[in-house]
Amino acid sequence: MEAGEELTKEIENENYKISVKGKKIKHEEALLFEGTLTIEKPDGSKTTMPIYGECGC
């Protein structure tokens, strides 16, 4: 991924649909990522929360 490049991933089963959307915000020794995590339930309710991650060596 390049800085500013967006990522969207969705997975689901009969009980939940989970979406992750975000973008890489910095690339040096570590990759920094920020976005949102959305969980949808069969009753139509949604929960959305901000996420932030870092990985590297």
C-alpha distance matrix in Angstrom:
0.0 3.8 6.7 8.4 6.2 8.3 8.7 12.3 14.2 18.0 20.5 24.2 27.6 31.2 31.0 27.6 24.6 21.5 18.6 15.4 13.8 11.6 8.8 7.0 10.1 10.2 9.0 12.1 13.6 12.0 9.0 10.7 10.2 13.1 14.4 17.4 18.9 21.7 24.4 27.0 30.4 32.8 35.2 32.7 31.9 28.4 26.9 23.8 22.5 19.9 17.4 15.7 14.0 13.3 12.7 13.3 16.3
3.8 0.0 3.8 6.2 5.4 8.8 10.6 14.4 16.9 20.6 23.5 27.1 30.7 34.1 33.7 30.3 27.1 24.0 20.8 17.5 15.2 12.5 9.0 6.8 8.7 8.5 7.6 10.9 13.3 12.3 9.6 10.8 10.9 13.5 15.1 18.5 20.6 23.5 26.5 29.1 32.6 35.2 37.2 34.6 33.6 30.0 28.4 25.1 23.6 20.6 18.5 16.6 15.3 14.5 14.3 14.6 17.6
6.7 3.8 0.0 3.8 5.5 8.7 11.1 14.9 17.6 21.3 24.3 27.9 31.5 34.7 34.0 30.4 27.3 24.0 20.7 17.2 14.6 11.3 7.5 5.0 5.4 5.7 6.4 10.0 12.9 11.7 8.9 9.0 9.2 11.3 13.3 17.0 19.6 22.6 25.9 28.6 32.2 35.0 36.7 33.9 32.6 28.9 27.1 23.5 21.8 18.5 16.8 14.6 14.0 13.3 14.1 14.8 18.0
8.4 6.2 3.8 0.0 3.8 6.3 9.6 12.9 16.2 19.7 23.0 26.4 30.1 33.1 32.4 28.7 25.4 22.3 18.8 15.6 12.4 9.2 5.7 5.4 5.9 8.1 9.9 13.5 16.4 14.7 11.5 10.6 9.5 10.3 11.5 15.0 17.9 20.5 24.0 26.4 30.1 32.8 34.4 31.3 30.2 26.5 24.9 21.3 20.0 16.9 15.8 14.4 14.6 14.9 16.3 17.6 21.0
6.2 5.4 5.5 3.8 0.0 3.8 6.8 10.3 13.5 17.0 20.3 23.8 27.5 30.7 30.3 26.7 23.3 20.4 16.9 13.9 11.0 8.5 5.5 5.9 8.3 10.3 11.2 14.9 17.3 15.4 12.0 11.7 10.0 11.2 11.7 14.7 17.1 19.4 22.7 24.9 28.6 31.0 32.9 30.0 29.2 25.6 24.4 21.0 20.1 17.5 16.1 15.1 14.9 15.4 16.2 17.6 21.0
8.3 8.8 8.7 6.3 3.8 0.0 3.8 6.8 10.2 13.6 17.1 20.4 24.1 27.2 26.7 23.1 19.7 16.8 13.2 10.5 7.4 5.6 4.2 6.8 9.6 12.4 13.7 17.4 19.5 17.0 13.2 12.3 9.6 9.8 9.2 11.6 13.8 15.9 19.1 21.2 24.9 27.3 29.1 26.2 25.4 21.9 20.9 17.7 17.2 14.9 13.9 13.7 14.0 15.4 16.5 18.6 22.2
8.7 10.6 11.1 9.6 6.8 3.8 0.0 3.8 6.7 10.3 13.5 17.0 20.7 23.9 23.5 20.0 16.7 13.8 10.4 7.7 5.7 5.4 5.8 8.1 11.5 14.1 15.0 18.6 19.9 17.1 13.3 12.6 9.6 10.0 8.9 10.6 11.7 13.8 16.6 18.8 22.3 24.6 26.8 24.2 23.5 20.1 19.2 16.3 16.0 14.3 12.8 13.1 13.0 14.7 15.5 17.9 21.4
12.3 14.4 14.9 12.9 10.3 6.8 3.8 0.0 3.8 6.9 10.4 13.7 17.4 20.4 20.2 16.7 13.2 10.7 7.3 5.7 4.5 6.7 8.7 11.6 14.7 17.5 18.7 22.2 23.3 20.2 16.5 15.6 12.1 11.8 9.5 9.8 10.1 11.3 13.8 15.5 19.0 21.1 23.4 20.7 20.4 17.2 16.8 14.4 14.9 14.1 13.1 14.4 14.8 17.0 17.9 20.7 24.2
14.2 16.9 17.6 16.2 13.5 10.2 6.7 3.8 0.0 3.8 6.9 10.4 14.0 17.3 17.3 14.0 10.7 8.2 5.7 5.2 6.6 9.3 11.6 14.0 17.3 19.8 20.6 23.8 24.4 21.2 17.7 17.1 13.7 13.6 11.4 10.9 9.8 10.6 12.2 13.9 16.9 18.9 21.6 19.5 19.4 16.4 16.1 14.4 15.1 14.9 13.6 15.2 15.2 17.5 18.0 20.9 24.1
18.0 20.6 21.3 19.7 17.0 13.6 10.3 6.9 3.8 0.0 3.8 6.8 10.6 13.6 13.7 10.6 7.1 5.6 4.4 6.4 8.7 12.1 14.9 17.5 20.6 23.3 24.3 27.4 27.9 24.5 21.1 20.2 16.8 16.2 13.5 11.9 9.9 9.4 9.9 10.9 13.7 15.4 18.3 16.4 16.6 14.2 14.5 13.6 15.1 15.8 15.1 17.4 17.6 20.3 20.9 24.0 27.1
20.5 23.5 24.3 23.0 20.3 17.1 13.5 10.4 6.9 3.8 0.0 3.8 7.2 10.7 11.0 8.4 5.9 5.4 6.6 9.0 12.0 15.2 18.0 20.3 23.5 25.9 26.6 29.5 29.6 26.2 23.0 22.4 19.1 18.7 16.2 14.3 11.5 10.8 9.9 10.7 12.5 13.9 17.2 16.1 16.5 14.6 15.1 15.0 16.5 17.7 16.8 19.1 19.1 21.7 22.0 25.0 27.9
24.2 27.1 27.9 26.4 23.8 20.4 17.0 13.7 10.4 6.8 3.8 0.0 3.8 6.9 7.6 5.6 4.2 6.1 8.6 11.7 14.8 18.3 21.3 23.8 26.7 29.3 30.2 33.1 33.1 29.6 26.5 25.6 22.3 21.5 18.8 16.3 13.2 11.5 9.5 9.2 10.0 10.7 14.3 13.8 14.7 13.6 14.7 15.5 17.6 19.5 19.0 21.7 22.0 24.8 25.3 28.4 31.1
27.6 30.7 31.5 30.1 27.5 24.1 20.7 17.4 14.0 10.6 7.2 3.8 0.0 3.8 5.5 5.6 6.6 9.1 12.2 15.3 18.5 21.9 25.0 27.3 30.3 32.7 33.5 36.3 36.0 32.5 29.6 28.8 25.6 24.9 22.2 19.6 16.2 14.3 11.7 10.7 10.2 10.0 13.8 14.2 15.4 15.2 16.5 18.0 20.1 22.4 21.9 24.7 24.8 27.6 27.9 31.0 33.5
31.2 34.1 34.7 33.1 30.7 27.2 23.9 20.4 17.3 13.6 10.7 6.9 3.8 0.0 3.8 6.2 8.2 11.5 14.7 18.1 21.2 24.7 28.0 30.5 33.3 35.9 36.9 39.7 39.5 36.0 33.1 32.0 28.7 27.7 24.8 21.8 18.4 16.0 12.8 11.0 9.2 7.8 11.5 12.8 14.5 15.2 17.0 19.2 21.7 24.4 24.3 27.4 27.8 30.8 31.3 34.5 37.0
31.0 33.7 34.0 32.4 30.3 26.7 23.5 20.2 17.3 13.7 11.0 7.6 5.5 3.8 0.0 3.8 7.2 10.1 13.7 16.9 20.2 23.6 27.0 29.5 32.0 34.7 35.9 38.6 38.4 34.7 31.9 30.6 27.3 25.9 23.1 19.9 16.4 13.8 10.3 8.6 6.3 6.0 9.4 10.9 11.8 12.5 14.0 16.6 19.0 21.9 22.1 25.3 26.0 29.1 30.0 33.3 35.9
27.6 30.3 30.4 28.7 26.7 23.1 20.0 16.7 14.0 10.6 8.4 5.6 5.6 6.2 3.8 0.0 3.8 6.4 10.0 13.2 16.4 19.8 23.3 25.9 28.3 31.0 32.4 35.2 35.1 31.5 28.6 27.1 23.7 22.2 19.4 16.2 12.6 10.1 6.8 5.7 5.0 6.5 9.8 9.9 10.3 9.9 11.1 13.2 15.6 18.3 18.5 21.8 22.7 25.9 26.9 30.3 33.1
24.6 27.1 27.3 25.4 23.3 19.7 16.7 13.2 10.7 7.1 5.9 4.2 6.6 8.2 7.2 3.8 0.0 3.8 6.7 10.3 13.2 16.8 20.2 23.0 25.5 28.4 29.8 32.8 33.0 29.4 26.3 24.8 21.3 19.8 16.7 13.7 10.6 8.1 5.8 5.1 6.8 8.4 11.5 10.3 10.8 9.4 10.7 11.8 14.3 16.6 16.8 20.0 20.9 24.1 25.2 28.6 31.6
21.5 24.0 24.0 22.3 20.4 16.8 13.8 10.7 8.2 5.6 5.4 6.1 9.1 11.5 10.1 6.4 3.8 0.0 3.8 6.8 10.1 13.5 16.9 19.5 22.0 24.8 26.2 29.2 29.3 25.7 22.6 21.1 17.6 16.2 13.3 10.5 7.2 5.7 4.7 6.4 9.1 11.6 14.2 12.7 12.2 9.7 9.7 9.8 11.6 13.4 13.2 16.3 17.1 20.4 21.6 25.0 28.1
18.6 20.8 20.7 18.8 16.9 13.2 10.4 7.3 5.7 4.4 6.6 8.6 12.2 14.7 13.7 10.0 6.7 3.8 0.0 3.8 6.5 10.1 13.5 16.4 18.9 21.9 23.5 26.7 27.2 23.7 20.3 18.7 15.0 13.5 10.4 8.0 5.8 5.1 6.6 8.5 11.9 14.4 16.6 14.4 13.8 10.7 10.5 9.2 10.8 11.8 11.7 14.5 15.6 18.7 20.1 23.5 26.8
15.4 17.5 17.2 15.6 13.9 10.5 7.7 5.7 5.2 6.4 9.0 11.7 15.3 18.1 16.9 13.2 10.3 6.8 3.8 0.0 3.8 6.7 10.1 12.8 15.3 18.2 19.8 22.9 23.5 20.0 16.6 14.9 11.2 10.0 7.2 5.8 4.7 6.5 9.0 11.7 15.1 17.9 20.0 17.7 16.6 13.2 12.0 9.7 9.9 9.7 8.8 11.2 12.1 15.2 16.7 20.0 23.5
13.8 15.2 14.6 12.4 11.0 7.4 5.7 4.5 6.6 8.7 12.0 14.8 18.5 21.2 20.2 16.4 13.2 10.1 6.5 3.8 0.0 3.8 7.2 10.5 12.9 16.1 18.0 21.4 22.7 19.3 15.7 13.8 10.0 8.4 5.4 5.4 6.7 8.5 11.8 14.1 17.8 20.5 22.2 19.4 18.4 14.8 13.7 10.7 10.7 9.7 9.2 11.0 12.3 15.2 17.0 20.1 23.8
11.6 12.5 11.3 9.2 8.5 5.6 5.4 6.7 9.3 12.1 15.2 18.3 21.9 24.7 23.6 19.8 16.8 13.5 10.1 6.7 3.8 0.0 3.7 7.1 9.1 12.5 14.7 18.1 19.6 16.4 12.7 10.6 6.9 5.4 3.6 6.2 8.7 11.4 14.8 17.4 21.1 24.0 25.6 22.8 21.4 17.7 16.1 12.6 11.7 9.4 8.4 9.0 10.3 12.8 14.8 17.8 21.5
8.8 9.0 7.5 5.7 5.5 4.2 5.8 8.7 11.6 14.9 18.0 21.3 25.0 28.0 27.0 23.3 20.2 16.9 13.5 10.1 7.2 3.7 0.0 3.7 6.1 9.3 11.4 15.0 16.9 14.1 10.4 8.6 5.7 5.8 6.3 9.7 12.3 15.1 18.5 21.1 24.8 27.6 29.3 26.5 25.1 21.4 19.7 16.2 14.9 12.0 10.6 9.9 10.4 11.9 13.6 16.0 19.8
7.0 6.8 5.0 5.4 5.9 6.8 8.1 11.6 14.0 17.5 20.3 23.8 27.3 30.5 29.5 25.9 23.0 19.5 16.4 12.8 10.5 7.1 3.7 0.0 3.8 5.9 7.7 11.2 13.2 10.6 7.0 5.8 4.5 6.7 8.8 12.4 14.8 18.0 21.2 24.2 27.7 30.6 32.4 29.8 28.3 24.5 22.5 19.0 17.2 14.0 11.9 9.9 9.4 9.7 11.1 13.0 16.6
10.1 8.7 5.4 5.9 8.3 9.6 11.5 14.7 17.3 20.6 23.5 26.7 30.3 33.3 32.0 28.3 25.5 22.0 18.9 15.3 12.9 9.1 6.1 3.8 0.0 3.8 7.1 10.3 12.8 10.5 7.8 5.6 5.6 6.9 9.8 13.6 16.5 19.7 23.1 26.1 29.7 32.8 34.2 31.5 29.7 25.9 23.6 20.0 17.7 14.1 12.4 10.0 10.1 10.1 12.2 13.8 17.3
10.2 8.5 5.7 8.1 10.3 12.4 14.1 17.5 19.8 23.3 25.9 29.3 32.7 35.9 34.7 31.0 28.4 24.8 21.9 18.2 16.1 12.5 9.3 5.9 3.8 0.0 3.8 6.6 9.4 7.8 6.0 5.3 7.5 9.8 13.1 16.8 19.4 22.9 26.1 29.3 32.7 35.9 37.4 34.8 33.0 29.2 26.8 23.2 20.7 17.1 14.9 11.8 11.0 9.6 11.0 11.7 14.8
9.0 7.6 6.4 9.9 11.2 13.7 15.0 18.7 20.6 24.3 26.6 30.2 33.5 36.9 35.9 32.4 29.8 26.2 23.5 19.8 18.0 14.7 11.4 7.7 7.1 3.8 0.0 3.7 6.6 6.0 5.1 6.8 9.5 12.6 15.8 19.4 21.6 25.1 28.1 31.2 34.6 37.7 39.5 37.1 35.4 31.6 29.3 25.9 23.4 19.9 17.4 14.2 12.4 10.1 10.2 9.7 12.5
12.1 10.9 10.0 13.5 14.9 17.4 18.6 22.2 23.8 27.4 29.5 33.1 36.3 39.7 38.6 35.2 32.8 29.2 26.7 22.9 21.4 18.1 15.0 11.2 10.3 6.6 3.7 0.0 3.8 5.3 6.8 8.9 12.3 15.4 18.8 22.4 24.5 28.1 30.9 34.2 37.5 40.6 42.5 40.2 38.3 34.6 32.0 28.7 26.0 22.5 19.7 16.3 14.1 11.1 10.7 9.1 10.9
13.6 13.3 12.9 16.4 17.3 19.5 19.9 23.3 24.4 27.9 29.6 33.1 36.0 39.5 38.4 35.1 33.0 29.3 27.2 23.5 22.7 19.6 16.9 13.2 12.8 9.4 6.6 3.8 0.0 3.8 7.0 9.7 13.2 16.6 20.1 23.4 25.0 28.7 31.2 34.6 37.6 40.8 42.8 40.8 38.9 35.2 32.5 29.4 26.6 23.3 20.2 16.6 13.9 10.3 8.9 6.3 7.3
12.0 12.3 11.7 14.7 15.4 17.0 17.1 20.2 21.2 24.5 26.2 29.6 32.5 36.0 34.7 31.5 29.4 25.7 23.7 20.0 19.3 16.4 14.1 10.6 10.5 7.8 6.0 5.3 3.8 0.0 3.8 6.4 9.8 13.3 16.7 19.8 21.2 25.0 27.4 30.9 33.9 37.1 39.1 37.1 35.1 31.5 28.8 25.8 22.9 19.7 16.4 13.0 10.1 6.6 5.5 4.3 7.0
9.0 9.6 8.9 11.5 12.0 13.2 13.3 16.5 17.7 21.1 23.0 26.5 29.6 33.1 31.9 28.6 26.3 22.6 20.3 16.6 15.7 12.7 10.4 7.0 7.8 6.0 5.1 6.8 7.0 3.8 0.0 3.8 6.5 10.2 13.4 16.6 18.2 21.8 24.5 27.8 30.9 34.1 36.0 33.9 32.1 28.5 26.0 22.8 20.3 17.1 13.9 10.8 8.1 5.6 5.4 6.2 9.7
10.7 10.8 9.0 10.6 11.7 12.3 12.6 15.6 17.1 20.2 22.4 25.6 28.8 32.0 30.6 27.1 24.8 21.1 18.7 14.9 13.8 10.6 8.6 5.8 5.6 5.3 6.8 8.9 9.7 6.4 3.8 0.0 3.8 6.9 10.5 13.8 15.8 19.5 22.3 25.7 28.9 32.2 33.9 31.6 29.6 25.9 23.2 19.9 17.2 13.7 10.9 7.5 5.8 4.6 6.9 8.9 12.5
10.2 10.9 9.2 9.5 10.0 9.6 9.6 12.1 13.7 16.8 19.1 22.3 25.6 28.7 27.3 23.7 21.3 17.6 15.0 11.2 10.0 6.9 5.7 4.5 5.6 7.5 9.5 12.3 13.2 9.8 6.5 3.8 0.0 3.8 6.9 10.2 12.2 15.9 18.8 22.1 25.4 28.7 30.3 28.0 26.1 22.3 19.9 16.5 14.1 10.9 8.1 5.7 5.1 6.3 8.7 11.5 15.3
13.1 13.5 11.3 10.3 11.2 9.8 10.0 11.8 13.6 16.2 18.7 21.5 24.9 27.7 25.9 22.2 19.8 16.2 13.5 10.0 8.4 5.4 5.8 6.7 6.9 9.8 12.6 15.4 16.6 13.3 10.2 6.9 3.8 0.0 3.8 7.2 9.9 13.4 16.7 19.9 23.3 26.6 27.9 25.4 23.3 19.5 17.0 13.4 11.0 7.5 5.6 4.4 6.4 8.9 12.0 15.0 18.7
14.4 15.1 13.3 11.5 11.7 9.2 8.9 9.5 11.4 13.5 16.2 18.8 22.2 24.8 23.1 19.4 16.7 13.3 10.4 7.2 5.4 3.6 6.3 8.8 9.8 13.1 15.8 18.8 20.1 16.7 13.4 10.5 6.9 3.8 0.0 3.8 7.0 10.1 13.6 16.6 20.1 23.3 24.5 21.9 19.9 16.1 13.9 10.3 8.6 5.8 5.3 6.5 9.0 12.1 14.8 18.1 21.8
17.4 18.5 17.0 15.0 14.7 11.6 10.6 9.8 10.9 11.9 14.3 16.3 19.6 21.8 19.9 16.2 13.7 10.5 8.0 5.8 5.4 6.2 9.7 12.4 13.6 16.8 19.4 22.4 23.4 19.8 16.6 13.8 10.2 7.2 3.8 0.0 3.8 6.5 10.0 13.0 16.5 19.8 20.8 18.2 16.2 12.4 10.2 6.6 5.6 4.4 5.3 8.4 11.0 14.5 17.2 20.7 24.3
18.9 20.6 19.6 17.9 17.1 13.8 11.7 10.1 9.8 9.9 11.5 13.2 16.2 18.4 16.4 12.6 10.6 7.2 5.8 4.7 6.7 8.7 12.3 14.8 16.5 19.4 21.6 24.5 25.0 21.2 18.2 15.8 12.2 9.9 7.0 3.8 0.0 3.8 6.7 10.1 13.4 16.8 18.1 16.0 14.0 10.3 8.1 5.6 5.4 6.3 6.5 9.9 11.9 15.5 17.8 21.4 24.8
21.7 23.5 22.6 20.5 19.4 15.9 13.8 11.3 10.6 9.4 10.8 11.5 14.3 16.0 13.8 10.1 8.1 5.7 5.1 6.5 8.5 11.4 15.1 18.0 19.7 22.9 25.1 28.1 28.7 25.0 21.8 19.5 15.9 13.4 10.1 6.5 3.8 0.0 3.8 6.5 10.1 13.4 14.5 12.2 10.4 6.8 5.6 4.3 6.6 8.9 10.1 13.6 15.7 19.3 21.4 25.1 28.4
24.4 26.5 25.9 24.0 22.7 19.1 16.6 13.8 12.2 9.9 9.9 9.5 11.7 12.8 10.3 6.8 5.8 4.7 6.6 9.0 11.8 14.8 18.5 21.2 23.1 26.1 28.1 30.9 31.2 27.4 24.5 22.3 18.8 16.7 13.6 10.0 6.7 3.8 0.0 3.8 6.7 10.2 11.6 10.0 8.4 5.6 5.2 6.5 8.9 11.8 12.7 16.3 18.0 21.6 23.4 27.0 30.2
27.0 29.1 28.6 26.4 24.9 21.2 18.8 15.5 13.9 10.9 10.7 9.2 10.7 11.0 8.6 5.7 5.1 6.4 8.5 11.7 14.1 17.4 21.1 24.2 26.1 29.3 31.2 34.2 34.6 30.9 27.8 25.7 22.1 19.9 16.6 13.0 10.1 6.5 3.8 0.0 3.8 6.8 8.3 6.5 5.9 4.5 6.6 8.8 11.9 15.0 16.3 19.9 21.7 25.2 27.0 30.6 33.7
30.4 32.6 32.2 30.1 28.6 24.9 22.3 19.0 16.9 13.7 12.5 10.0 10.2 9.2 6.3 5.0 6.8 9.1 11.9 15.1 17.8 21.1 24.8 27.7 29.7 32.7 34.6 37.5 37.6 33.9 30.9 28.9 25.4 23.3 20.1 16.5 13.4 10.1 6.7 3.8 0.0 3.8 5.4 5.6 5.5 6.5 8.7 11.7 14.7 18.1 19.3 22.9 24.5 28.0 29.6 33.2 36.2
32.8 35.2 35.0 32.8 31.0 27.3 24.6 21.1 18.9 15.4 13.9 10.7 10.0 7.8 6.0 6.5 8.4 11.6 14.4 17.9 20.5 24.0 27.6 30.6 32.8 35.9 37.7 40.6 40.8 37.1 34.1 32.2 28.7 26.6 23.3 19.8 16.8 13.4 10.2 6.8 3.8 0.0 3.8 5.4 7.4 9.5 12.3 15.2 18.4 21.7 22.9 26.5 27.9 31.4 32.8 36.3 39.3
35.2 37.2 36.7 34.4 32.9 29.1 26.8 23.4 21.6 18.3 17.2 14.3 13.8 11.5 9.4 9.8 11.5 14.2 16.6 20.0 22.2 25.6 29.3 32.4 34.2 37.4 39.5 42.5 42.8 39.1 36.0 33.9 30.3 27.9 24.5 20.8 18.1 14.5 11.6 8.3 5.4 3.8 0.0 3.8 5.7 9.0 12.1 15.4 18.7 22.3 23.9 27.7 29.6 33.1 34.9 38.5 41.6
32.7 34.6 33.9 31.3 30.0 26.2 24.2 20.7 19.5 16.4 16.1 13.8 14.2 12.8 10.9 9.9 10.3 12.7 14.4 17.7 19.4 22.8 26.5 29.8 31.5 34.8 37.1 40.2 40.8 37.1 33.9 31.6 28.0 25.4 21.9 18.2 16.0 12.2 10.0 6.5 5.6 5.4 3.8 0.0 3.8 6.5 10.1 13.0 16.6 19.9 21.9 25.6 27.7 31.4 33.3 36.9 40.1
31.9 33.6 32.6 30.2 29.2 25.4 23.5 20.4 19.4 16.6 16.5 14.7 15.4 14.5 11.8 10.3 10.8 12.2 13.8 16.6 18.4 21.4 25.1 28.3 29.7 33.0 35.4 38.3 38.9 35.1 32.1 29.6 26.1 23.3 19.9 16.2 14.0 10.4 8.4 5.9 5.5 7.4 5.7 3.8 0.0 3.8 7.0 10.2 13.6 17.2 19.4 23.1 25.5 29.2 31.4 35.1 38.3
28.4 30.0 28.9 26.5 25.6 21.9 20.1 17.2 16.4 14.2 14.6 13.6 15.2 15.2 12.5 9.9 9.4 9.7 10.7 13.2 14.8 17.7 21.4 24.5 25.9 29.2 31.6 34.6 35.2 31.5 28.5 25.9 22.3 19.5 16.1 12.4 10.3 6.8 5.6 4.5 6.5 9.5 9.0 6.5 3.8 0.0 3.8 6.5 10.1 13.5 15.7 19.5 21.9 25.6 27.9 31.6 34.9
26.9 28.4 27.1 24.9 24.4 20.9 19.2 16.8 16.1 14.5 15.1 14.7 16.5 17.0 14.0 11.1 10.7 9.7 10.5 12.0 13.7 16.1 19.7 22.5 23.6 26.8 29.3 32.0 32.5 28.8 26.0 23.2 19.9 17.0 13.9 10.2 8.1 5.6 5.2 6.6 8.7 12.3 12.1 10.1 7.0 3.8 0.0 3.8 6.7 10.4 12.6 16.4 18.9 22.7 25.2 28.9 32.1
23.8 25.1 23.5 21.3 21.0 17.7 16.3 14.4 14.4 13.6 15.0 15.5 18.0 19.2 16.6 13.2 11.8 9.8 9.2 9.7 10.7 12.6 16.2 19.0 20.0 23.2 25.9 28.7 29.4 25.8 22.8 19.9 16.5 13.4 10.3 6.6 5.6 4.3 6.5 8.8 11.7 15.2 15.4 13.0 10.2 6.5 3.8 0.0 3.8 7.0 9.6 13.3 16.1 19.9 22.6 26.3 29.6
22.5 23.6 21.8 20.0 20.1 17.2 16.0 14.9 15.1 15.1 16.5 17.6 20.1 21.7 19.0 15.6 14.3 11.6 10.8 9.9 10.7 11.7 14.9 17.2 17.7 20.7 23.4 26.0 26.6 22.9 20.3 17.2 14.1 11.0 8.6 5.6 5.4 6.6 8.9 11.9 14.7 18.4 18.7 16.6 13.6 10.1 6.7 3.8 0.0 3.8 6.5 10.1 13.2 16.9 19.8 23.5 26.8
19.9 20.6 18.5 16.9 17.5 14.9 14.3 14.1 14.9 15.8 17.7 19.5 22.4 24.4 21.9 18.3 16.6 13.4 11.8 9.7 9.7 9.4 12.0 14.0 14.1 17.1 19.9 22.5 23.3 19.7 17.1 13.7 10.9 7.5 5.8 4.4 6.3 8.9 11.8 15.0 18.1 21.7 22.3 19.9 17.2 13.5 10.4 7.0 3.8 0.0 3.8 6.9 10.4 14.0 17.2 20.7 24.1
17.4 18.5 16.8 15.8 16.1 13.9 12.8 13.1 13.6 15.1 16.8 19.0 21.9 24.3 22.1 18.5 16.8 13.2 11.7 8.8 9.2 8.4 10.6 11.9 12.4 14.9 17.4 19.7 20.2 16.4 13.9 10.9 8.1 5.6 5.3 5.3 6.5 10.1 12.7 16.3 19.3 22.9 23.9 21.9 19.4 15.7 12.6 9.6 6.5 3.8 0.0 3.8 6.7 10.5 13.5 17.1 20.5
15.7 16.6 14.6 14.4 15.1 13.7 13.1 14.4 15.2 17.4 19.1 21.7 24.7 27.4 25.3 21.8 20.0 16.3 14.5 11.2 11.0 9.0 9.9 9.9 10.0 11.8 14.2 16.3 16.6 13.0 10.8 7.5 5.7 4.4 6.5 8.4 9.9 13.6 16.3 19.9 22.9 26.5 27.7 25.6 23.1 19.5 16.4 13.3 10.1 6.9 3.8 0.0 3.8 7.1 10.5 14.0 17.4
14.0 15.3 14.0 14.6 14.9 14.0 13.0 14.8 15.2 17.6 19.1 22.0 24.8 27.8 26.0 22.7 20.9 17.1 15.6 12.1 12.3 10.3 10.4 9.4 10.1 11.0 12.4 14.1 13.9 10.1 8.1 5.8 5.1 6.4 9.0 11.0 11.9 15.7 18.0 21.7 24.5 27.9 29.6 27.7 25.5 21.9 18.9 16.1 13.2 10.4 6.7 3.8 0.0 3.8 6.9 10.4 13.8
13.3 14.5 13.3 14.9 15.4 15.4 14.7 17.0 17.5 20.3 21.7 24.8 27.6 30.8 29.1 25.9 24.1 20.4 18.7 15.2 15.2 12.8 11.9 9.7 10.1 9.6 10.1 11.1 10.3 6.6 5.6 4.6 6.3 8.9 12.1 14.5 15.5 19.3 21.6 25.2 28.0 31.4 33.1 31.4 29.2 25.6 22.7 19.9 16.9 14.0 10.5 7.1 3.8 0.0 3.8 6.9 10.3
12.7 14.3 14.1 16.3 16.2 16.5 15.5 17.9 18.0 20.9 22.0 25.3 27.9 31.3 30.0 26.9 25.2 21.6 20.1 16.7 17.0 14.8 13.6 11.1 12.2 11.0 10.2 10.7 8.9 5.5 5.4 6.9 8.7 12.0 14.8 17.2 17.8 21.4 23.4 27.0 29.6 32.8 34.9 33.3 31.4 27.9 25.2 22.6 19.8 17.2 13.5 10.5 6.9 3.8 0.0 3.7 7.1
13.3 14.6 14.8 17.6 17.6 18.6 17.9 20.7 20.9 24.0 25.0 28.4 31.0 34.5 33.3 30.3 28.6 25.0 23.5 20.0 20.1 17.8 16.0 13.0 13.8 11.7 9.7 9.1 6.3 4.3 6.2 8.9 11.5 15.0 18.1 20.7 21.4 25.1 27.0 30.6 33.2 36.3 38.5 36.9 35.1 31.6 28.9 26.3 23.5 20.7 17.1 14.0 10.4 6.9 3.7 0.0 3.8
16.3 17.6 18.0 21.0 21.0 22.2 21.4 24.2 24.1 27.1 27.9 31.1 33.5 37.0 35.9 33.1 31.6 28.1 26.8 23.5 23.8 21.5 19.8 16.6 17.3 14.8 12.5 10.9 7.3 7.0 9.7 12.5 15.3 18.7 21.8 24.3 24.8 28.4 30.2 33.7 36.2 39.3 41.6 40.1 38.3 34.9 32.1 29.6 26.8 24.1 20.5 17.4 13.8 10.3 7.1 3.8 0.0
